[in-house]
Amino acid sequence: MVVAVILLSKDTDPLARVCAVPVIVRLLRALHNANIRDIVVLNGEYAENIRELIGSGEELGLNIRYNLEGVTAEKFLVLTSRVLVDEKLIEELAKSEPNTIFITKNNGEEILVGALVESGKLNEIKALFENDGKEKVLGDLINVVYVNQIKVYYPHLRRHLNLLAIPVRNDKERKRAAKILVARTQKGLHIFGSINRYFENAVVRLVCNCSWITPNRVTILSNITAYLMALLFILQKPFLAIVMGFVTAILDGVDGKLARVRGIGTKLGEIEHSFDMLYEQVIYVAWIYYVYTVTNSLWILIMGFIFLVSDTFTRHVYMQFKMSTGKNLLLMSRIDRIIAKIDGRRNMWFFYMLIGILTKPYYGLILMLVHSLATSTVYITRAIYHLRRMDKEEGTKAWLNVIYNK
């Protein structure tokens, strides 16, 4: 059994906020996500303020105490309010050998991050943290690990990152921490994601400290701008429509990043993807209508219909593969990752719409149609390839051969 101990530093306010979330709340949330629920908060003049804010932690699914009286455990996982960490670092620390300490380097300075110690060593490690690591001689107590050298895979971001360990001892460090958190929120593989991230990150940095700006409210705003885009196409105002499309694309990235930068997402927030699909289809229909009114050609409606079917089919293949395997089709191999950078999706369609507006509208629709058909063809081909391979690896193919006498 592991009990977490959070040492409140005398020179650091654990209630100070980074992107609108108090440092102590971030640490507690990280422990919760790492499935460590027994926590002791020790020392510091802020202990009572934390008790008033969080209490025993029962409503949060935690068991929080404010002294070590009666607390027993085989191992203690020690953290400090001086350094912001996430659940990945805690998980790595929790599976380390006993009497291990994590250290991060910050501009040449070595800063204590956390430790996993046997119960008999707790007082020694507390003394080490309270002295900010100035006492280095502790015999066989410490196995030192530098977290800057460790990279782990973050599934929700679809990439490997260094373990999160950011000093938050003063306002300057907390501002730096906010910038680092925002930079770590990028998850997209697509080429337009790499372009949009500069605008998205700028907006997130601007609003992340405003607690009344929530991810769900940003989602509502992005839906409003999306339907305005569709309306502007219907009203024959294509340039204003494409501007509104750019705003929609940026806001759609901001809501998810804002949730990630604050360290918590909701089940309700997941329904956003359904609303995304709804407004995207409305925009595509409005665009097809606009192109039709300009050309007055039946072929536009036929091409538009084929595009809508192809785009919907691509989405369904992607979702069905994920439901069937629990895996992301675009992350299955290096080839799939390359495909994910250039496949057809909303931001690409907006780009083709812009080309059509600047040249001839039906050029944009033709580009959308060709790219959509190529994407759906590649998606279904890759999905079938991976599913057949999985059937063979799991033995299903062999059973089919026996049943059908192949």
C-alpha angles and dihedrals in degrees: 000000000000124000119194120224119197112198112207109218118226092223098046129070107225090194092059110117131238110192089347094306121106114241092237091053090052091052092048091047091050091051090048091051090048088055095247106133105163107084136170119199110203141189130349135097090262097065093098092048089052091048089054092049100043108011114186092342092236094135089051093052092253136118105219125183130178102214138033095241109134093358114137129175141152091233136014124212107209125202133173132220088228093076131050114221137170134220093269092062091046091050091051091048093047092056094047124107113276115271094033124143127200118216130184127203117226117181090331094313119118111222126189111239108173145319142214111213140167115254093256092058098050096100091050093051091046089055090050093053094043089055090046091240095302091130102067101167108090103139113225094347101102137058102184122218122182107216093200087074096054123088123185134182118258106201096197090053094041093225147078119262138175114264111272113252113145125168112235102178098129142009093273092054092045091054089050089048090054091053092049092049091051092049090052094055096078112114108154123111098195122106091238090053088061090053098042094048092079091059093039093050092048091054093045091051089050097051106025094095092053103091093192090063101081129179092247091054090051088051091054090050092050090052091052092051090046093056090045087056091053091047092051091054090052089049090053095247100127099163093054089045094055091047088053088048091057090051090049092051092051095046091048088060094043097060094057093043092050090054092048095046090054091048101238137087129182136223087235089057091061091068086069089086091062091052089047091057091047097053092041091058090047090052092049092050090048090050092049089049090051093050090047093052090051096048102025088210125143088214089069091060091047093050090045092052092049090048092052092049092047094048092048091048091053091053092049093050090051094048095042091052090051092047092048099045106018087233136110111249091212092057099049097099145349089268091054091050089054090049089051090060095058107023123123117270141134101294090047090050090051089053091052090048088055090051089051092049092050094046122011119331094228090058088064092049092048091052090049092050096048094046092045093052090048091050095049091047093051093044095053092043093052092043092052091047094052095042092051090049091051091049089053094046093048093049095247091119091056091052090051090052090054095045095047096035094240 
